[in-house]
Amino acid sequence: MTLLIYPLAALAEIAGCFAFWAWLKLDRSPLWLVPGLVSLALFAWLLTLVPSDAAGRAYAAYGGVYIAASLCWLWVVEGQRPDRFDLTGAAICLIGAAVILLPQRG
């Protein structure tokens, strides 16, 4: 379930933040904020579905997924292909997320 929740949460967070980016940096209408706020609320709700005994641990592991998803957004939405440093950094972050998520804790 977590493997589905984290990518969906990342998409919701990035889309919500991009709505604010578009409004402030790309001179889009303030109406962009409405779906942005809805998307950010969806993101927060999705993270509550992660089976974890501590919010901080769920958020920390999510960070690696967020980084990788942000680079996908960079490529797909913004049309800029991630370079080898981007991909190496994302791989390191995903390994870190796995180290946080995968161990069985008492």
DSSP file (Angstrom, degrees, kcal/mol; ACC not computed):
  #  RESIDUE AA STRUCTURE BP1 BP2  ACC     N-H-->O    O-->H-N    N-H-->O    O-->H-N    TCO  KAPPA ALPHA  PHI   PSI    X-CA   Y-CA   Z-CA
    1    1 A M    >>        0   0    0      0, 0.0     4,-2.5     0, 0.0     3,-1.2   0.000 360.0 360.0 360.0 -40.0    0.0    0.0    0.0
    2    2 A T  H 3>  +     0   0    0      1,-0.3     4,-2.4     2,-0.2    48,-0.1   0.857 360.0  62.0 -61.7 -35.0    2.8    2.4    0.9
    3    3 A L  H 34 S+     0   0    0      1,-0.2    -1,-0.3     2,-0.2     0, 0.0   0.715 112.1  38.2 -65.7 -19.1    4.3    1.9   -2.6
    4    4 A L  H <> S+     0   0    0     -3,-1.2     4,-1.7     2,-0.1    -2,-0.2   0.805 114.0  53.4 -93.8 -39.6    1.1    3.4   -4.0
    5    5 A I  H  X S+     0   0    0     -4,-2.5     4,-3.0     1,-0.2     5,-0.2   0.929 104.6  53.5 -65.0 -47.0    0.5    6.1   -1.4
    6    6 A Y  H  X S+     0   0    0     -4,-2.4     4,-2.6     1,-0.2    -1,-0.2   0.922 109.9  45.3 -60.7 -47.4    3.9    7.7   -1.6
    7    7 A P  H  > S+     0   0    0      0, 0.0     4,-2.4     0, 0.0    -1,-0.2   0.908 115.2  48.8 -63.0 -37.8    3.9    8.3   -5.4
    8    8 A L  H  X S+     0   0    0     -4,-1.7     4,-2.4     2,-0.2    -2,-0.2   0.914 112.0  49.0 -65.1 -41.2    0.3    9.6   -5.2
    9    9 A A  H  X S+     0   0    0     -4,-3.0     4,-2.8     2,-0.2     5,-0.2   0.905 110.7  51.0 -63.0 -41.2    1.3   11.9   -2.3
   10   10 A A  H  X S+     0   0    0     -4,-2.6     4,-2.9    -5,-0.2     5,-0.3   0.925 109.9  48.9 -63.5 -44.3    4.3   13.2   -4.3
   11   11 A L  H  X S+     0   0    0     -4,-2.4     4,-2.5     1,-0.2     5,-0.2   0.925 113.2  47.7 -60.8 -43.9    2.2   13.9   -7.3
   12   12 A A  H  X S+     0   0    0     -4,-2.4     4,-2.2     2,-0.2    -2,-0.2   0.914 114.7  45.5 -63.9 -43.0   -0.4   15.8   -5.2
   13   13 A E  H  X S+     0   0    0     -4,-2.8     4,-2.8     2,-0.2     5,-0.2   0.938 114.8  46.1 -67.6 -45.5    2.3   17.8   -3.3
   14   14 A I  H  X S+     0   0    0     -4,-2.9     4,-2.7    -5,-0.2    -2,-0.2   0.914 113.7  49.0 -65.2 -42.0    4.2   18.7   -6.4
   15   15 A A  H  X S+     0   0    0     -4,-2.5     4,-1.7    -5,-0.3    -1,-0.2   0.918 112.9  48.4 -63.1 -42.4    1.1   19.7   -8.3
   16   16 A G  H  X S+     0   0    0     -4,-2.2     4,-1.3    -5,-0.2    -2,-0.2   0.926 114.4  44.5 -63.7 -44.9   -0.1   21.8   -5.4
   17   17 A C  H  X S+     0   0    0     -4,-2.8     4,-2.4     1,-0.2    -1,-0.2   0.877 109.9  56.1 -67.3 -36.4    3.3   23.5   -5.0
   18   18 A F  H  X S+     0   0    0     -4,-2.7     4,-3.3    -5,-0.2    -1,-0.2   0.850 100.4  59.4 -64.8 -32.4    3.5   24.0   -8.8
   19   19 A A  H  X S+     0   0    0     -4,-1.7     4,-2.0     2,-0.2    -1,-0.2   0.919 108.8  43.8 -60.8 -42.2    0.2   25.8   -8.8
   20   20 A F  H  X S+     0   0    0     -4,-1.3     4,-2.8     2,-0.2     5,-0.3   0.908 113.1  52.0 -67.1 -41.4    1.7   28.4   -6.4
   21   21 A W  H  X>S+     0   0    0     -4,-2.4     4,-3.4     1,-0.2     5,-1.0   0.928 109.8  49.4 -57.7 -46.8    4.9   28.5   -8.5
   22   22 A A  H  X5S+     0   0    0     -4,-3.3     6,-2.1     3,-0.2     4,-0.7   0.902 112.9  47.2 -61.9 -41.5    2.8   29.2  -11.6
   23   23 A W  H  <5S+     0   0    0     -4,-2.0     4,-0.3     4,-0.2    -2,-0.2   0.942 124.4  29.7 -64.8 -47.9    0.8   31.9   -9.9
   24   24 A L  H  <5S+     0   0    0     -4,-2.8    -2,-0.2     3,-0.1    -3,-0.2   0.875 133.6  26.0 -83.7 -38.2    3.9   33.7   -8.4
   25   25 A K  H  <5S+     0   0    0     -4,-3.4    -3,-0.2    -5,-0.3    -2,-0.1   0.766 126.9  39.5-100.4 -28.5    6.6   32.9  -10.9
   26   26 A L  S  <<S-     0   0    0     -5,-1.0    -3,-0.2    -4,-0.7    -4,-0.1   0.307 103.0-119.8-107.5   7.9    4.8   32.4  -14.2
   27   27 A D        +     0   0    0     -4,-0.3    -4,-0.2    -6,-0.3    -3,-0.1   0.847  55.6 159.3  59.0  39.1    2.3   35.1  -13.7
   28   28 A R        -     0   0    0     -6,-2.1    -1,-0.2     1,-0.2    -2,-0.0  -0.406  48.8 -77.2 -84.6 168.3   -0.8   32.8  -13.9
   29   29 A S    >   -     0   0    0      1,-0.1     3,-2.0    -2,-0.1     4,-0.2  -0.258  34.8-119.7 -62.3 147.6   -4.2   33.7  -12.5
   30   30 A P  G >  S+     0   0    0      0, 0.0     3,-2.0     0, 0.0     4,-0.3   0.681 107.6  81.0 -61.8 -15.2   -4.7   33.5   -8.7
   31   31 A L  G >  S+     0   0    0      1,-0.3     3,-1.1     2,-0.2     5,-0.2   0.731  74.4  74.3 -63.0 -20.3   -7.4   30.9   -9.6
   32   32 A W  G <> S+     0   0    0     -3,-2.0     4,-1.4     1,-0.2    -1,-0.3   0.756  84.3  68.3 -60.6 -23.3   -4.5   28.4   -9.9
   33   33 A L  H <> S+     0   0    0     -3,-2.0     4,-2.7    -4,-0.2    -1,-0.2   0.797  87.7  64.8 -69.4 -27.7   -4.4   28.5   -6.1
   34   34 A V  H <> S+     0   0    0     -3,-1.1     4,-2.0    -4,-0.3     5,-0.2   0.975 108.9  35.4 -63.6 -57.0   -7.8   26.7   -5.7
   35   35 A P  H  > S+     0   0    0      0, 0.0     4,-2.6     0, 0.0    -1,-0.2   0.836 115.6  59.9 -66.2 -27.2   -6.7   23.4   -7.2
   36   36 A G  H  X S+     0   0    0     -4,-1.4     4,-2.2     2,-0.2    -2,-0.2   0.929 106.4  44.8 -62.7 -44.7   -3.3   23.9   -5.6
   37   37 A L  H  X S+     0   0    0     -4,-2.7     4,-2.1     2,-0.2    -1,-0.2   0.897 113.4  50.2 -66.6 -40.5   -4.8   24.1   -2.1
   38   38 A V  H  X S+     0   0    0     -4,-2.0     4,-2.3    -5,-0.2    -2,-0.2   0.920 111.1  49.9 -62.3 -43.0   -7.0   21.0   -2.8
   39   39 A S  H  X S+     0   0    0     -4,-2.6     4,-2.2     1,-0.2    -2,-0.2   0.890 110.0  49.6 -63.5 -40.7   -4.0   19.1   -4.1
   40   40 A L  H  X S+     0   0    0     -4,-2.2     4,-2.1     2,-0.2    -1,-0.2   0.864 110.0  50.9 -68.9 -34.9   -1.9   20.0   -1.0
   41   41 A A  H  X S+     0   0    0     -4,-2.1     4,-2.3     2,-0.2    -2,-0.2   0.905 109.7  50.9 -66.6 -40.3   -4.8   18.9    1.3
   42   42 A L  H  X S+     0   0    0     -4,-2.3     4,-2.7     1,-0.2    -2,-0.2   0.911 108.3  53.2 -60.8 -42.9   -4.9   15.6   -0.7
   43   43 A F  H  X S+     0   0    0     -4,-2.2     4,-1.9     1,-0.2    -2,-0.2   0.933 109.5  47.2 -56.6 -48.9   -1.2   15.2   -0.2
   44   44 A A  H  X S+     0   0    0     -4,-2.1     4,-1.0     1,-0.2    -1,-0.2   0.907 113.0  49.0 -63.2 -41.8   -1.5   15.7    3.6
   45   45 A W  H >< S+     0   0    0     -4,-2.3     3,-0.7     1,-0.2     4,-0.5   0.917 107.8  54.5 -63.9 -43.5   -4.4   13.2    3.8
   46   46 A L  H >< S+     0   0    0     -4,-2.7     3,-1.7     1,-0.3     4,-0.3   0.898 103.2  56.0 -59.0 -41.0   -2.5   10.6    1.8
   47   47 A L  H >< S+     0   0    0     -4,-1.9     3,-1.1     1,-0.3    -1,-0.3   0.787  97.9  62.6 -64.9 -24.8    0.5   10.7    4.1
   48   48 A T  T << S+     0   0    0     -4,-1.0    -1,-0.3    -3,-0.7    -2,-0.2   0.682  95.2  62.8 -71.4 -14.3   -1.8    9.9    7.0
   49   49 A L  T <  S+     0   0    0     -3,-1.7    -1,-0.2    -4,-0.5    -2,-0.2   0.576  75.8 108.6 -84.8 -10.7   -2.6    6.5    5.3
   50   50 A V  S <  S-     0   0    0     -3,-1.1     2,-1.2    -4,-0.3     8,-0.1  -0.518  78.0-122.2 -69.5 126.7    1.0    5.3    5.5
   51   51 A P        +     0   0    0      0, 0.0     2,-0.3     0, 0.0    -1,-0.1  -0.576  61.6 131.2 -73.5 101.1    1.3    2.5    8.1
   52   52 A S        -     0   0    0     -2,-1.2     3,-0.1    -4,-0.2    49,-0.0  -0.993  59.4-138.2-149.8 147.5    3.9    4.0   10.5
   53   53 A D  S    S+     0   0    0     -2,-0.3     2,-0.4     1,-0.2    -1,-0.1   0.589  94.4  40.4 -82.0  -9.6    4.1    4.3   14.2
   54   54 A A     >  -     0   0    0      1,-0.1     4,-1.8    -3,-0.0     3,-0.2  -0.992  67.3-145.4-143.9 131.6    5.5    7.8   13.9
   55   55 A A  H  > S+     0   0    0     -2,-0.4     4,-2.8     1,-0.2     5,-0.2   0.900 101.5  58.0 -59.9 -42.4    4.7   10.7   11.5
   56   56 A G  H  > S+     0   0    0      1,-0.2     4,-2.4     2,-0.2    -1,-0.2   0.871 105.9  48.9 -59.0 -38.4    8.3   11.8   11.4
   57   57 A R  H  > S+     0   0    0     -3,-0.2     4,-2.3     2,-0.2    -1,-0.2   0.911 111.6  48.8 -67.8 -42.3    9.5    8.4   10.1
   58   58 A A  H  X S+     0   0    0     -4,-1.8     4,-1.9     1,-0.2    -2,-0.2   0.908 114.3  46.5 -62.7 -41.2    6.7    8.4    7.4
   59   59 A Y  H  X S+     0   0    0     -4,-2.8     4,-1.5     2,-0.2    -2,-0.2   0.888 110.3  52.9 -68.6 -39.5    7.7   11.9    6.3
   60   60 A A  H  X S+     0   0    0     -4,-2.4     4,-0.7    -5,-0.2     3,-0.3   0.932 111.9  44.3 -63.1 -45.8   11.4   11.1    6.3
   61   61 A A  H >X S+     0   0    0     -4,-2.3     4,-1.0     1,-0.2     3,-0.8   0.885 109.0  58.1 -66.1 -37.0   11.0    8.1    4.0
   62   62 A Y  H 3X S+     0   0    0     -4,-1.9     4,-2.9     1,-0.2    -1,-0.2   0.826  91.8  72.0 -60.0 -32.2    8.6   10.1    1.9
   63   63 A G  H 3X S+     0   0    0     -4,-1.5     4,-2.1    -3,-0.3    -1,-0.2   0.870  95.1  50.6 -54.6 -40.5   11.3   12.6    1.3
   64   64 A G  H <X S+     0   0    0     -3,-0.8     4,-1.9    -4,-0.7    -1,-0.2   0.903 111.8  47.0 -64.6 -40.8   13.3   10.2   -1.0
   65   65 A V  H  X S+     0   0    0     -4,-1.0     4,-2.8     1,-0.2    -2,-0.2   0.898 109.8  54.6 -66.7 -40.3   10.2    9.5   -3.0
   66   66 A Y  H  X S+     0   0    0     -4,-2.9     4,-2.5     1,-0.2    -2,-0.2   0.905 107.0  50.7 -59.7 -42.7    9.4   13.2   -3.3
   67   67 A I  H  X S+     0   0    0     -4,-2.1     4,-1.6    -5,-0.2    -1,-0.2   0.940 112.8  44.9 -62.7 -47.5   12.9   13.9   -4.7
   68   68 A A  H  X S+     0   0    0     -4,-1.9     4,-1.7     1,-0.2    -2,-0.2   0.917 114.2  49.5 -62.6 -43.4   12.6   11.2   -7.3
   69   69 A A  H  X S+     0   0    0     -4,-2.8     4,-2.4     1,-0.2    -1,-0.2   0.865 106.2  56.9 -64.9 -35.6    9.1   12.4   -8.2
   70   70 A S  H  X S+     0   0    0     -4,-2.5     4,-2.4     1,-0.2    -1,-0.2   0.875 106.0  50.1 -63.0 -37.1   10.2   16.0   -8.5
   71   71 A L  H  X S+     0   0    0     -4,-1.6     4,-1.7     2,-0.2    -1,-0.2   0.850 108.4  52.1 -71.1 -33.3   12.8   15.0  -11.1
   72   72 A C  H  X S+     0   0    0     -4,-1.7     4,-3.2     2,-0.2     5,-0.3   0.917 110.2  49.3 -63.9 -42.6   10.1   13.1  -13.0
   73   73 A W  H  X>S+     0   0    0     -4,-2.4     4,-2.1     1,-0.2     5,-1.7   0.918 107.1  55.7 -60.1 -44.7    8.0   16.4  -12.9
   74   74 A L  H  <5S+     0   0    0     -4,-2.4     6,-2.4     3,-0.2    -1,-0.2   0.902 116.3  37.1 -53.1 -43.5   11.1   18.3  -14.1
   75   75 A W  H  X5S+     0   0    0     -4,-1.7     4,-0.6     4,-0.2    -2,-0.2   0.950 124.8  35.3 -77.0 -51.7   11.3   16.0  -17.1
   76   76 A V  H  <5S+     0   0    0     -4,-3.2    -3,-0.2     2,-0.1    -2,-0.2   0.921 130.9  24.9 -74.8 -46.1    7.6   15.4  -18.0
   77   77 A V  T  <5S+     0   0    0     -4,-2.1    -3,-0.2    -5,-0.3    -2,-0.1   0.889 131.2  35.0 -89.8 -42.8    6.0   18.7  -17.1
   78   78 A E  T  4<S-     0   0    0     -5,-1.7    -3,-0.2     2,-0.2    -2,-0.1   0.546  97.8-129.1 -94.3  -6.6    8.9   21.2  -17.5
   79   79 A G     <  +     0   0    0     -4,-0.6     2,-0.6    -6,-0.3    -4,-0.2   0.702  64.1 128.5  72.1  19.8   10.6   19.5  -20.4
   80   80 A Q        -     0   0    0     -6,-2.4    -1,-0.2    -7,-0.2    -2,-0.2  -0.942  54.8-135.9-111.7 119.3   14.1   19.4  -18.7
   81   81 A R        -     0   0    0     -2,-0.6    -9,-0.1    -6,-0.1   -10,-0.0  -0.545  23.5-117.0 -74.9 129.0   15.8   16.0  -18.7
   82   82 A P        -     0   0    0      0, 0.0     2,-0.1     0, 0.0    -1,-0.1  -0.360  30.8-135.5 -61.9 143.4   17.5   15.2  -15.4
   83   83 A D     >  -     0   0    0      1,-0.1     4,-2.4    -2,-0.0     5,-0.2  -0.322  31.3 -88.5 -93.3-178.0   21.2   14.8  -15.6
   84   84 A R  H  > S+     0   0    0      1,-0.2     4,-2.4     2,-0.2     5,-0.2   0.813 127.4  53.4 -63.6 -30.3   23.4   12.1  -14.1
   85   85 A F  H  > S+     0   0    0      2,-0.2     4,-2.5     1,-0.2    -1,-0.2   0.900 108.8  49.3 -71.3 -40.0   23.9   14.0  -10.9
   86   86 A D  H  > S+     0   0    0      2,-0.2     4,-2.4     1,-0.2    -2,-0.2   0.944 114.5  45.2 -59.6 -47.9   20.1   14.4  -10.5
   87   87 A L  H  X S+     0   0    0     -4,-2.4     4,-2.2     2,-0.2    -2,-0.2   0.877 112.8  49.9 -67.8 -38.7   19.6   10.7  -11.1
   88   88 A T  H  X S+     0   0    0     -4,-2.4     4,-2.2    -5,-0.2    -1,-0.2   0.930 111.8  48.4 -65.0 -44.8   22.4    9.7   -8.8
   89   89 A G  H  X S+     0   0    0     -4,-2.5     4,-2.2     1,-0.2    -2,-0.2   0.906 111.4  50.0 -61.7 -42.1   21.1   11.9   -6.0
   90   90 A A  H  X S+     0   0    0     -4,-2.4     4,-2.5     2,-0.2    -1,-0.2   0.903 109.3  51.6 -64.1 -40.7   17.6   10.5   -6.4
   91   91 A A  H  X S+     0   0    0     -4,-2.2     4,-2.2     1,-0.2    -1,-0.2   0.914 109.4  49.8 -62.2 -42.4   18.9    7.0   -6.3
   92   92 A I  H  X S+     0   0    0     -4,-2.2     4,-2.2     1,-0.2    -1,-0.2   0.916 111.6  49.1 -61.4 -42.9   20.8    7.7   -3.0
   93   93 A C  H  X S+     0   0    0     -4,-2.2     4,-2.4     2,-0.2   -29,-0.2   0.890 109.8  50.7 -65.5 -39.4   17.6    9.3   -1.6
   94   94 A L  H  X S+     0   0    0     -4,-2.5     4,-2.2   -30,-0.2    -1,-0.2   0.874 109.2  51.3 -67.3 -36.3   15.5    6.3   -2.6
   95   95 A I  H  X S+     0   0    0     -4,-2.2     4,-2.2     2,-0.2    -2,-0.2   0.920 110.1  50.4 -63.7 -42.0   18.0    3.9   -0.9
   96   96 A G  H  X S+     0   0    0     -4,-2.2     4,-1.8     1,-0.2    -2,-0.2   0.901 108.8  51.4 -61.5 -41.2   17.8    6.1    2.2
   97   97 A A  H  X S+     0   0    0     -4,-2.4     4,-2.6     1,-0.2    -1,-0.2   0.901 109.6  50.4 -62.4 -40.5   14.0    5.9    2.1
   98   98 A A  H  X S+     0   0    0     -4,-2.2     4,-2.8     1,-0.2    -2,-0.2   0.892 107.0  53.9 -64.9 -39.2   14.1    2.1    1.8
   99   99 A V  H  < S+     0   0    0     -4,-2.2    -1,-0.2     1,-0.2    -2,-0.2   0.881 113.6  43.4 -62.5 -36.8   16.5    1.9    4.8
  100  100 A I  H  < S+     0   0    0     -4,-1.8    -2,-0.2    -5,-0.2    -1,-0.2   0.909 122.0  37.2 -73.1 -43.0   14.0    3.9    6.9
  101  101 A L  H  < S+     0   0    0     -4,-2.6    -2,-0.2    -5,-0.1    -3,-0.2   0.856 108.2  57.3 -81.9 -37.3   10.9    2.0    5.7
  102  102 A L  S  < S+     0   0    0     -4,-2.8    -1,-0.1    -5,-0.2    -3,-0.1   0.788  75.9  95.6 -78.8 -30.8   11.9   -1.6    5.3
  103  103 A P  S    S-     0   0    0      0, 0.0     2,-0.6     0, 0.0    -4,-0.0  -0.288  75.1-121.5 -62.5 144.0   13.2   -2.8    8.7
  104  104 A Q        -     0   0    0      2,-0.0     2,-0.4     0, 0.0    -2,-0.1  -0.748  30.9-153.5 -80.2 124.2   10.8   -4.6   11.0
  105  105 A R              0   0    0     -2,-0.6     0, 0.0     1,-0.1     0, 0.0  -0.826 360.0 360.0-106.0 143.8   10.7   -2.6   14.2
  106  106 A G              0   0    0     -2,-0.4    -1,-0.1     0, 0.0    -2,-0.0   0.457 360.0 360.0 -51.8 360.0    9.8   -4.1   17.6
